[in-house]
Amino acid sequence: MRLLAPLPLGVVRALGAGLGHLLFAVARSRRRIALTNLRLCFPDWTEAERIAAARRNFVYFAQAFLDRAWLWHAKPDVVRRRLRLTGDVDALRQPGGVVIFAPHFYGMDAGGSAIMQQIARVSSTVYADQGGVLDEWMRQGRQRFGHVTPIARKAGMKPVVRALREGQLLYLLPDMDLGPDESVFVPFFGVPAATVPSVPRLAQLGHAHVVPVVTRLTPTGYDAHVHPTWTDYPTADPVADTALMNQRLEGYIRDMPDQYYWVHKRFKTRPAGSASLY
């Protein structure tokens, strides 16, 4: 990856496209997961449309992975030229803690780097320590810019709430299936999905604003689009707030379905008595 860092972006992207097509051909299990997710979430699409979208999805996955070479190892000015913050950027500068709702689009790491490099604020992020060289490399990469404190998920909510009350930014990616513990079932594209209600809970406990940031892979790098602060959020009902989070996420996904993390078993955890979807 260090050797890839100085290469022109077009070369890295071409390598990523080749890798993505290869993975789509050989990674049968992940291909099946992606196609199952697309069938559940886009039932009006034809099977040919789903297959084409899944193939593009694998390409974006591989390109975003190889992009981490320059994102985490190229010169800072190179990274700065390739990352754009767009939208309501001042929402990230407002006083008080800010929960950045960063859904699992493939540009999620680029979006985090763009914010940490370009917004002068102390920040935190929650991570699950998997161990190993790859995990350590990714953790170091996510701390490359700015002043970022990684908080282990196993540490619980207290250090996260403390960081928000201190006025920090919290880069949070809460839209994966993390199992039944502490999850609630709320609709996601009309399908009951186990979802951790961490966004409303942390916003309430940390007295923080919620600002969505959606990052798009582009031919020149990445655009991290800052959406306006969610007003009247959270309410006194964390389940309703989590359902609203998923509803708004659906809108972001419909805007660029090819770049969402469909290779994850989003509907792995099922309500009691329901059959597996995978």
C-alpha positions in Angstrom: 0.0 0.0 0.0 2.9 2.4 0.7 4.2 1.7 -2.8 0.8 2.5 -4.3 0.6 5.9 -2.5 2.7 8.0 -5.0 1.0 6.6 -8.1 -1.4 8.8 -10.1 -5.0 8.5 -8.9 -6.1 7.1 -12.3 -3.7 4.2 -11.9 -4.9 3.4 -8.4 -8.5 3.5 -9.5 -7.8 1.3 -12.5 -6.1 -1.3 -10.3 -9.1 -1.1 -8.0 -11.5 -1.6 -10.9 -9.6 -4.7 -11.9 -9.6 -6.0 -8.4 -13.3 -5.3 -8.0 -14.3 -7.3 -11.1 -12.1 -10.2 -9.9 -13.7 -10.2 -6.4 -17.1 -10.1 -7.9 -16.2 -13.3 -9.9 -14.5 -15.2 -7.1 -16.0 -14.0 -3.8 -19.2 -15.9 -4.2 -20.4 -15.6 -0.6 -20.1 -11.8 -0.5 -21.7 -11.6 -4.0 -24.6 -13.6 -2.7 -24.9 -11.3 0.3 -24.9 -8.2 -1.8 -27.5 -9.5 -4.2 -29.7 -10.6 -1.3 -29.5 -7.1 0.2 -30.4 -5.5 -3.1 -33.3 -7.8 -3.7 -34.7 -7.0 -0.2 -34.1 -3.2 -0.5 -34.9 -2.7 -4.2 -37.7 -5.2 -5.1 -38.7 -3.1 -8.0 -35.4 -3.6 -9.8 -34.9 -6.4 -12.3 -32.4 -9.1 -11.6 -30.2 -7.8 -14.3 -30.2 -4.3 -12.7 -29.3 -5.8 -9.3 -26.4 -7.8 -10.8 -25.1 -4.7 -12.6 -25.4 -2.7 -9.4 -23.6 -5.4 -7.4 -20.8 -5.5 -9.8 -20.3 -1.8 -9.6 -20.5 -2.1 -5.8 -17.6 -4.5 -5.8 -15.6 -2.1 -8.0 -16.2 0.8 -5.6 -15.3 -1.4 -2.6 -12.0 -2.3 -4.1 -11.2 1.2 -5.3 -12.0 2.7 -1.9 -9.8 0.0 -0.2 -6.8 0.8 -2.5 -7.4 4.5 -2.1 -6.4 4.1 1.5 -2.8 3.8 0.2 -2.7 7.5 -0.7 -5.2 8.6 1.9 -3.0 7.3 4.7 0.5 7.5 3.2 0.6 10.2 0.5 1.8 13.7 1.3 -0.8 15.8 3.2 -1.1 18.3 0.3 -2.0 15.5 -2.1 -4.7 14.2 0.2 -6.0 17.7 0.7 -6.4 18.2 -3.1 -8.4 15.0 -3.4 -10.8 15.5 -0.5 -13.6 18.1 -0.7 -15.9 19.1 2.1 -19.2 20.3 0.6 -22.6 21.3 2.0 -23.2 22.8 5.4 -19.6 22.7 6.6 -20.2 25.2 9.3 -22.4 22.7 11.0 -19.2 20.9 12.1 -18.0 24.1 13.7 -21.0 24.9 15.8 -20.5 25.1 19.6 -21.0 22.0 21.7 -20.6 18.3 20.9 -21.5 17.0 17.5 -22.4 13.4 16.6 -21.4 13.0 13.0 -23.7 10.3 11.5 -21.4 8.7 8.9 -23.2 5.8 7.2 -21.2 2.9 5.7 -20.6 4.3 2.2 -17.3 3.1 0.8 -15.9 6.6 1.2 -16.4 6.6 5.0 -12.6 6.7 5.8 -12.0 9.4 3.2 -14.8 11.5 4.8 -13.3 11.1 8.2 -9.9 12.1 7.0 -11.4 15.2 5.2 -13.0 16.3 8.4 -10.0 15.7 10.6 -7.6 17.4 8.2 -9.8 20.4 7.4 -11.8 21.1 10.6 -9.7 22.2 13.6 -11.6 20.5 16.4 -10.7 17.7 18.9 -12.5 14.5 17.7 -13.2 11.0 18.8 -14.3 7.8 16.9 -15.6 4.5 18.2 -13.8 1.3 16.9 -14.0 -2.4 17.4 -10.5 -3.8 18.1 -10.1 -6.9 15.9 -6.4 -7.2 16.5 -3.7 -8.0 13.9 -1.6 -6.0 11.5 -4.4 -4.8 9.2 -6.5 -3.6 12.1 -3.5 -1.6 13.6 -2.8 -0.1 10.1 -6.4 1.1 9.8 -6.5 2.5 13.3 -3.3 4.5 12.7 -4.6 5.7 9.3 -7.8 7.0 10.9 -5.7 9.0 13.4 -3.3 10.5 10.8 -4.9 13.9 10.7 -6.1 16.2 13.4 -6.4 15.3 17.1 -8.4 12.1 17.1 -9.0 9.8 20.1 -10.0 6.3 19.3 -12.5 4.8 21.8 -12.9 1.1 21.9 -16.5 -0.1 21.6 -16.0 -2.4 24.6 -15.2 0.7 26.8 -19.0 1.5 26.8 -20.8 4.8 26.5 -19.2 6.8 29.3 -16.0 7.9 27.5 -18.0 8.7 24.4 -20.5 10.8 26.4 -17.7 12.6 28.2 -16.1 13.5 24.9 -19.3 15.0 23.6 -19.9 17.0 26.7 -16.4 18.4 26.3 -17.5 19.7 22.9 -15.8 17.1 20.7 -16.8 15.8 17.3 -17.7 12.1 17.3 -17.4 10.3 14.0 -20.0 7.5 14.3 -20.9 4.7 12.0 -23.9 3.1 13.6 -25.8 1.5 10.6 -24.5 -2.0 10.7 -26.1 -5.1 12.2 -24.2 -5.5 15.5 -26.3 -8.4 16.8 -29.3 -8.5 19.2 -27.6 -6.9 22.2 -29.0 -3.4 22.8 -30.4 -3.3 19.3 -34.0 -2.4 18.3 -35.9 -3.6 15.3 -36.9 -0.7 13.0 -37.6 -0.7 9.3 -34.8 -0.4 6.8 -36.2 -0.3 3.2 -39.3 -1.9 4.7 -37.5 -4.8 6.3 -37.1 -5.1 10.1 -33.4 -4.5 10.8 -31.6 -4.8 14.1 -30.2 -1.3 14.7 -28.3 0.1 17.6 -30.0 3.3 18.9 -26.6 4.9 19.6 -27.2 8.2 17.7 -30.2 9.4 19.7 -28.9 8.1 23.0 -25.5 9.7 22.6 -26.9 12.9 21.3 -29.2 13.1 24.3 -26.7 12.1 27.0 -23.9 14.1 25.4 -26.1 17.2 24.8 -24.9 17.1 21.2 -26.1 18.0 17.8 -26.5 15.3 15.0 -24.9 16.2 11.7 -25.0 13.6 8.8 -21.9 13.4 6.5 -22.2 11.2 3.4 -19.0 10.7 1.4 -19.1 9.9 -2.4 -16.2 8.5 -4.4 -15.6 10.7 -7.4 -13.2 10.6 -10.4 -11.0 13.2 -8.7 -11.1 11.8 -5.1 -14.0 12.1 -2.7 -16.7 14.6 -1.8 -17.8 14.5 1.9 -21.2 16.2 1.9 -22.2 17.8 5.2 -26.0 17.7 5.6 -27.8 20.3 7.8 -28.0 19.6 11.5 -31.1 17.5 12.4 -33.5 19.8 14.3 -35.8 18.5 17.0 -33.6 15.5 17.4 -33.5 13.5 19.5 -36.9 13.2 21.0 -37.9 11.3 24.1 -38.5 8.1 22.0 -35.1 6.5 21.0 -36.9 3.8 19.0 -38.8 6.3 16.9 -35.5 8.4 16.5 -33.7 5.3 15.3 -36.4 4.5 12.8 -36.2 8.1 11.6 -32.4 7.7 11.2 -32.9 4.6 9.0 -35.6 6.4 7.0 -33.2 9.3 6.3 -30.4 6.9 5.5 -32.6 5.3 2.9 -32.7 8.7 1.1 -28.9 9.0 1.1 -28.6 5.5 -0.2 -31.1 6.0 -3.0 -29.0 8.9 -4.1 -26.0 6.6 -4.7 -26.9 2.9 -4.1 -23.8 1.6 -5.8 -21.5 2.9 -3.1 -23.3 1.6 0.0 -21.8 -1.3 2.0 -24.0 -4.1 0.6 -21.5 -6.8 1.2 -22.4 -6.8 4.9 -25.2 -9.0 6.3 -27.4 -6.1 7.2 -30.4 -8.3 8.1 -28.5 -11.1 9.8 -30.2 -10.7 13.1 -33.9 -11.5 12.8 -36.9 -11.1 15.0 -37.8 -14.1 17.0 -39.4 -16.8 14.9 -38.2 -15.3 11.6 -36.2 -17.4 9.1 -32.7 -16.4 8.0 -32.6 -14.2 4.9 -29.1 -15.4 3.9 
